[in-house]
Amino acid sequence: MMNKEKATNIFENNSCLINGRDVIPISVADEIVGPEAVKFAKQPGMFNGFGIGDTSVSYLTKEGFFMAVSYLNVKEYSDK
């Protein structure tokens, strides 16, 4: 299981600046916590996107990443 300090460090080491805030791209979050946890975290205020012309990036906010980590923690706990 992952605590807040570890989750914060992982977020900070993998985030990037998009539109004035640090976020973690969905593709990166998928690699770290898995697509199932990311899907769970895609809720209003925790998931968004930003585009320039024909290019865009979907991302989780820090709160969204923490939600995905919480999903993993509960799943790990329930699998014991």
Secondary structure, DSSP 8 states (H G I E B T S, - for coil): ---HHHHHHHHHHH-EEETTEEEEEHHHHHHHH-HHHHHHH--BTTEEEEEETTEEEEEE-HHHHHHHHHHHHHHHHHT-
